Amino acid sequence: MTISSIYHSFLGDIILYCKDNALVGLKFIDQAKPSFKFVDDIIIDDEDLVIKKVKNYLNKYFSKQETNIDFEVNPIGSEFQKLVWSEVSCIPYGKTVSYSFIANELKNKLKVNSVSIRKVAQAISQNKILIIIPCHRVIGKDGSLKGYSGGLNRKASLLNLEKN
């Protein structure tokens, strides 16, 4: 069973998905991608412990308070996607890195000759746990804002929130 709840933020309503005591999805309600395909029933439960912890984290995050994640995160994706998302999760609050930086880090960790920047970007675009897996902190090598499934305006707002 998947548990769901809505979080109201200044950037729009966010839907949370939890399964097996872990956060598996967090997206803005009005975003089209990435899609969630659950094979079980979804119930709404604002009192679920993980839901409460995620909402508490988001309250602190949007109040510009750095905070640690005190709930389990279990992104659904391929092994490569999970490697990319793990690398993205290491980007510190208020910092940004490029897609090529992530590809280079993975190349070194995997001890391979190269990792495709395009494949890294595709994996990042499939991040189903926005904000918590902070893909908004990944930008173009030239410093420009590149795709964000929540919308480039939200990406800019999240980066601005973290700067101040």
Solvent accessible surface area in square Angstrom, and as a share of the most:
residue,aa,sasa,rsa
1,M,128,0.57
2,T,0,0.00
3,I,34,0.17
4,S,4,0.03
5,S,1,0.01
6,I,59,0.30
7,Y,21,0.08
8,H,134,0.60
9,S,22,0.14
10,F,131,0.54
11,L,25,0.12
12,G,25,0.24
13,D,56,0.29
14,I,0,0.00
15,I,31,0.16
16,L,0,0.00
17,Y,22,0.08
18,C,2,0.01
19,K,50,0.21
20,D,118,0.61
21,N,119,0.61
22,A,2,0.01
23,L,0,0.00
24,V,4,0.02
25,G,0,0.00
26,L,0,0.00
27,K,27,0.11
28,F,0,0.00
29,I,85,0.43
30,D,106,0.55
31,Q,14,0.06
32,A,90,0.70
33,K,122,0.52
34,P,2,0.01
35,S,60,0.38
36,F,35,0.15
37,K,179,0.76
38,F,38,0.16
39,V,153,0.88
40,D,44,0.23
41,D,110,0.57
42,I,83,0.42
43,I,72,0.37
44,I,140,0.71
45,D,45,0.23
46,D,74,0.38
47,E,122,0.55
48,D,25,0.13
49,L,119,0.59
50,V,11,0.06
51,I,0,0.00
52,K,97,0.41
53,K,66,0.28
54,V,0,0.00
55,K,42,0.18
56,N,69,0.36
57,Y,22,0.09
58,L,0,0.00
59,N,78,0.40
60,K,72,0.31
61,Y,4,0.02
62,F,29,0.12
63,S,66,0.43
64,K,99,0.42
65,Q,93,0.41
66,E,126,0.56
67,T,44,0.26
68,N,133,0.68
69,I,74,0.38
70,D,84,0.44
71,F,19,0.08
72,E,106,0.48
73,V,45,0.26
74,N,68,0.35
75,P,23,0.14
76,I,81,0.41
77,G,29,0.28
78,S,58,0.38
79,E,133,0.59
80,F,63,0.26
81,Q,36,0.16
82,K,74,0.31
83,L,74,0.37
84,V,0,0.00
85,W,3,0.01
86,S,64,0.42
87,E,16,0.07
88,V,0,0.00
89,S,58,0.38
90,C,90,0.54
91,I,9,0.04
92,P,80,0.50
93,Y,53,0.20
94,G,32,0.31
95,K,121,0.51
96,T,59,0.34
97,V,27,0.15
98,S,18,0.12
99,Y,23,0.09
100,S,26,0.17
101,F,93,0.39
102,I,2,0.01
103,A,4,0.03
104,N,70,0.36
105,E,47,0.21
106,L,2,0.01
107,K,59,0.25
108,N,86,0.44
109,K,125,0.53
110,L,72,0.36
111,K,173,0.73
112,V,69,0.40
113,N,147,0.75
114,S,84,0.54
115,V,22,0.13
116,S,49,0.32
117,I,87,0.44
118,R,182,0.66
119,K,120,0.51
120,V,0,0.00
121,A,36,0.28
122,Q,106,0.47
123,A,3,0.02
124,I,10,0.05
125,S,51,0.33
126,Q,53,0.23
127,N,1,0.00
128,K,30,0.13
129,I,0,0.00
130,L,1,0.01
131,I,2,0.01
132,I,9,0.05
133,I,6,0.03
134,P,3,0.02
135,C,6,0.04
136,H,0,0.00
137,R,17,0.06
138,V,0,0.00
139,I,25,0.13
140,G,5,0.05
141,K,174,0.74
142,D,116,0.60
143,G,46,0.44
144,S,42,0.27
145,L,65,0.32
146,K,91,0.38
147,G,58,0.56
148,Y,22,0.08
149,S,35,0.23
150,G,4,0.04
151,G,25,0.24
152,L,87,0.43
153,N,114,0.58
154,R,30,0.11
155,K,0,0.00
156,A,43,0.34
157,S,36,0.23
158,L,0,0.00
159,L,18,0.09
160,N,84,0.43
161,L,12,0.06
162,E,10,0.04
163,K,158,0.67
164,N,116,0.59
